[in-house]
Amino acid sequence: MKAFDKRSSDAGRSKGDPKVPRIAFGLFALFFSLLPAPLVLASGSGNSEAQAPAAAVQEAGRNSDSGVLAPGVAGRDEDAAQIVWKPRVFGAPAGRVGGAVRGSRAPVTPLALAPERLGLTLQEAPSLFWHLDAAAPAEGRVIFTLVDERGEVPLVEAEIESPNRAGIQRIRLSDYGVELEPGPIHTWSVALVADIDHRDRDRISQGLVRRVQMPVPHPADATNFAAQGLWYDALEALSDRIDAEPDNAGIRARRRSLLDQAGIVIGSE
């Protein structure tokens, strides 16, 4: 009887003693408490993937024509963005003359990089761009003229330095101390003058420009300028970027796209 009682008593302690599960649970909790925190988090792969888009947005925000981003606002990769010019129709007569517009392929031909009818700007002294398909003749002269719609006296009539290479050329109105008034249409032209006494032989190209008053797009970059129909501002923003980054093929492609949308076909840049 004593042996039977001992076995029964031992079995009862192994099955019903509450200390056994409590000890096992404590060892289990102690094991996980000693694991490093990064090792536990590494089991959730979504954490690292969620951080990647945020880093990509910050990287893309470093590229914009304005060069500045508003605090807390992610920017776009301007070099890769499609540029779409949306011209505003004012009923102005055709203003671009010369170069490829008339089909003349003289050895040296200027072409105003302006829309067919009217180009807009927010600036009082924008840059004007024109193209030359070859270096200007050494014996010739290049005359820049700017007149308002009254056309009585030119606001500017000056000889500019003859380009020694083909490609896109720039005229800065600020160099001549000229400020465009909002509203009036101004005509500007570039003429290659072979004989100053016989101006009827000039090879000339001209464009129209009007300064408008409207809120400045934000951000102030080529994409938004083009979308607002601000031709001269979009072209200047792209050209400034090219001057700063001459080997950036993406910016050059965007400028050529802008020109193509205005029906302007050029050779070398």
C-alpha positions as CSV (number, residue, x, y, z in Angstrom):
1,M,0.0,0.0,0.0
2,K,2.8,2.4,0.7
3,A,4.3,1.8,-2.8
4,F,1.0,2.4,-4.5
5,D,0.6,5.7,-2.6
6,K,4.0,6.9,-3.6
7,R,3.4,6.4,-7.3
8,S,0.0,8.0,-7.2
9,S,1.5,11.0,-5.3
10,D,4.4,11.4,-7.8
11,A,2.0,11.3,-10.8
12,G,-0.2,13.8,-9.3
13,R,2.6,16.3,-8.8
14,S,3.8,15.9,-12.5
15,K,0.4,16.5,-14.0
16,G,-1.1,19.1,-11.8
17,D,1.8,21.1,-10.4
18,P,1.3,24.8,-11.8
19,K,4.9,25.6,-11.3
20,V,5.9,23.7,-14.5
21,P,4.1,25.9,-17.2
22,R,5.0,29.1,-15.3
23,I,8.7,28.2,-15.5
24,A,8.5,27.3,-19.2
25,F,6.7,30.6,-20.1
26,G,9.2,32.6,-18.2
27,L,12.1,31.0,-20.1
28,F,10.3,31.7,-23.4
29,A,9.7,35.4,-22.5
30,L,13.3,35.8,-21.3
31,F,14.6,34.5,-24.7
32,F,12.7,37.1,-26.8
33,S,13.6,39.9,-24.4
34,L,17.2,39.3,-25.0
35,L,16.9,39.5,-28.9
36,P,18.3,42.8,-30.5
37,A,15.5,45.1,-31.6
38,P,16.8,45.4,-35.3
39,L,16.7,41.6,-35.6
40,V,13.1,41.5,-34.6
41,L,12.1,44.4,-37.0
42,A,14.1,42.8,-39.9
43,S,11.4,40.1,-40.1
44,G,9.0,42.8,-41.5
45,S,10.2,43.5,-45.0
46,G,7.6,46.3,-45.6
47,N,9.6,48.8,-43.4
48,S,12.6,49.1,-45.8
49,E,10.4,49.2,-48.9
50,A,8.3,52.0,-47.4
51,Q,11.4,54.1,-46.9
52,A,12.6,53.8,-50.6
53,P,9.9,56.0,-52.2
54,A,10.5,58.8,-49.7
55,A,14.2,58.8,-50.6
56,A,13.3,58.8,-54.3
57,V,11.0,61.8,-53.9
58,Q,13.7,63.8,-52.1
59,E,16.3,62.9,-54.8
60,A,13.8,64.0,-57.6
61,G,13.1,67.2,-55.8
62,R,16.7,68.4,-56.3
63,N,16.1,69.0,-60.0
64,S,14.0,71.9,-61.0
65,D,14.5,75.0,-63.2
66,S,14.0,77.3,-60.3
67,G,16.6,75.5,-58.2
68,V,14.5,76.0,-55.0
69,L,11.8,74.0,-53.5
70,A,9.2,75.2,-51.0
71,P,9.9,73.7,-47.5
72,G,8.1,70.4,-47.1
73,V,7.1,70.2,-50.8
74,A,8.5,67.4,-53.0
75,G,9.8,68.6,-56.4
76,R,9.8,66.9,-59.8
77,D,12.6,65.7,-62.0
78,E,12.4,68.6,-64.4
79,D,14.9,67.0,-66.8
80,A,12.6,64.1,-67.4
81,A,9.3,65.9,-67.4
82,Q,7.4,66.4,-70.6
83,I,7.1,70.1,-71.6
84,V,3.9,71.2,-73.2
85,W,3.5,74.7,-74.6
86,K,-0.1,76.0,-74.5
87,P,-0.2,79.3,-76.6
88,R,-2.7,81.9,-75.7
89,V,-4.6,83.3,-78.7
90,F,-4.9,87.1,-78.9
91,G,-5.8,87.4,-82.6
92,A,-2.4,89.0,-83.3
93,P,-1.2,88.9,-86.9
94,A,1.6,86.6,-87.9
95,G,4.8,88.1,-86.7
96,R,7.7,85.6,-87.2
97,V,9.5,86.4,-90.4
98,G,12.7,85.2,-91.9
99,G,14.8,82.1,-91.9
100,A,13.0,78.8,-92.4
101,V,9.6,80.6,-92.4
102,R,10.1,81.9,-95.9
103,G,12.0,78.8,-97.0
104,S,15.2,80.8,-97.7
105,R,18.3,78.7,-97.3
106,A,20.9,81.3,-97.9
107,P,24.4,80.4,-96.6
108,V,23.9,82.4,-93.5
109,T,20.3,83.0,-92.4
110,P,19.0,84.3,-89.0
111,L,15.8,83.0,-87.5
112,A,14.0,84.5,-84.5
113,L,13.1,81.9,-82.0
114,A,9.6,83.2,-81.5
115,P,6.1,81.8,-82.1
116,E,4.4,82.3,-85.4
117,R,2.0,85.0,-84.0
118,L,2.8,86.3,-80.5
119,G,5.1,85.3,-77.6
120,L,4.4,86.3,-74.0
121,T,6.6,87.1,-71.1
122,L,6.2,88.2,-67.4
123,Q,9.5,89.9,-67.5
124,E,10.2,93.6,-68.1
125,A,13.5,92.7,-69.7
126,P,13.4,89.2,-71.1
127,S,16.1,87.5,-73.1
128,L,15.4,87.1,-76.9
129,F,16.8,84.2,-78.7
130,W,17.7,83.7,-82.4
131,H,19.4,81.1,-84.4
132,L,22.1,81.3,-87.0
133,D,22.8,78.4,-89.4
134,A,26.5,79.3,-89.9
135,A,29.0,81.8,-88.6
136,A,28.2,85.3,-89.6
137,P,30.3,86.7,-92.5
138,A,33.3,88.6,-91.2
139,E,32.6,91.6,-93.5
140,G,28.9,91.8,-92.5
141,R,27.2,93.4,-89.6
142,V,24.4,92.2,-87.2
143,I,21.7,94.8,-86.3
144,F,19.2,94.3,-83.5
145,T,16.1,96.4,-83.5
146,L,13.2,96.7,-81.1
147,V,10.1,98.8,-81.7
148,D,6.7,99.1,-80.0
149,E,3.4,98.9,-81.8
150,R,3.5,102.6,-82.7
151,G,6.7,102.0,-84.6
152,E,7.7,105.7,-84.7
153,V,11.1,105.5,-83.2
154,P,12.9,102.2,-82.4
155,L,13.4,101.6,-78.7
156,V,16.7,99.9,-79.6
157,E,18.6,99.9,-82.9
158,A,22.1,98.6,-82.2
159,E,24.9,96.6,-83.8
160,I,25.6,93.4,-81.9
161,E,28.7,91.2,-82.0
162,S,28.7,88.9,-84.9
163,P,28.5,85.3,-83.8
164,N,31.6,83.3,-84.7
165,R,29.7,80.0,-84.7
166,A,26.3,78.6,-85.8
167,G,23.6,77.8,-83.2
168,I,21.3,79.6,-80.8
169,Q,22.2,83.2,-79.8
170,R,20.9,85.3,-77.0
171,I,20.1,89.0,-76.7
172,R,19.5,90.4,-73.2
173,L,17.3,93.4,-73.2
174,S,18.7,94.4,-69.8
175,D,22.0,95.1,-71.6
176,Y,20.2,98.0,-73.4
177,G,18.4,99.4,-70.4
178,V,15.0,98.6,-72.0
179,E,11.9,97.7,-70.0
180,L,8.8,96.4,-71.8
181,E,5.5,98.0,-70.8
182,P,2.7,95.6,-70.0
183,G,0.2,95.3,-72.8
184,P,1.7,96.7,-76.0
185,I,3.1,94.3,-78.7
186,H,6.7,94.9,-79.4
187,T,8.5,93.7,-82.6
188,W,12.1,92.7,-82.5
189,S,14.3,91.7,-85.3
190,V,17.8,90.6,-86.1
191,A,19.3,91.5,-89.5
192,L,22.4,90.4,-91.2
193,V,23.6,93.5,-93.1
194,A,25.9,93.0,-96.0
195,D,25.8,96.6,-97.1
196,I,24.8,99.3,-94.7
197,D,23.9,101.6,-97.6
198,H,21.6,99.1,-99.2
199,R,19.4,97.7,-96.4
200,D,17.0,96.1,-98.9
201,R,19.6,93.3,-99.1
202,D,19.4,92.5,-95.4
203,R,18.6,89.0,-94.4
204,I,16.2,89.6,-91.5
205,S,14.1,87.7,-89.1
206,Q,11.6,89.1,-86.6
207,G,9.3,88.1,-83.8
208,L,6.6,89.6,-81.5
209,V,6.7,89.9,-77.8
210,R,4.2,91.1,-75.3
211,R,4.6,91.5,-71.6
212,V,1.6,90.4,-69.5
213,Q,0.8,90.7,-65.9
214,M,-0.4,87.5,-64.1
215,P,0.5,85.5,-61.0
216,V,3.9,83.9,-61.3
217,P,3.6,80.1,-61.7
218,H,4.8,78.0,-58.8
219,P,7.4,76.6,-59.1
220,A,8.7,79.2,-61.6
221,D,10.2,76.7,-64.0
222,A,10.1,76.0,-67.7
223,T,7.3,73.4,-67.4
224,N,4.9,75.8,-65.7
225,F,5.9,78.8,-67.9
226,A,5.1,76.7,-71.0
227,A,1.8,75.5,-69.6
228,Q,0.8,79.2,-69.0
229,G,1.8,80.2,-72.6
230,L,4.8,82.2,-71.4
231,W,7.0,81.4,-74.4
232,Y,10.0,83.7,-73.7
233,D,10.1,82.7,-70.0
234,A,10.1,79.0,-70.8
235,L,12.8,79.3,-73.4
236,E,14.9,81.4,-71.2
237,A,14.6,79.0,-68.2
238,L,15.7,76.1,-70.4
239,S,18.5,78.1,-71.9
240,D,19.8,79.2,-68.5
241,R,19.9,75.5,-67.5
242,I,21.8,74.6,-70.6
243,D,24.3,77.4,-70.0
244,A,24.8,75.9,-66.5
245,E,24.9,72.3,-67.6
246,P,26.0,72.2,-71.3
247,D,26.3,68.4,-71.3
248,N,22.8,67.7,-70.0
249,A,21.2,66.1,-73.0
250,G,17.8,65.9,-71.2
251,I,17.5,69.7,-71.0
252,R,18.6,70.2,-74.6
253,A,15.9,67.7,-75.7
254,R,13.2,69.6,-73.7
255,R,14.3,72.9,-75.4
256,R,14.1,71.3,-78.8
257,S,10.7,69.9,-78.0
258,L,9.5,73.4,-77.1
259,L,10.8,74.8,-80.4
260,D,9.2,72.0,-82.3
261,Q,5.8,72.7,-80.8
262,A,6.1,76.3,-82.2
263,G,7.0,75.0,-85.6
264,I,10.6,76.1,-85.3
265,V,13.1,73.8,-87.0
266,I,16.8,74.5,-86.4
267,G,20.0,72.6,-87.1
268,S,22.8,72.9,-84.6
269,E,22.2,74.4,-81.2
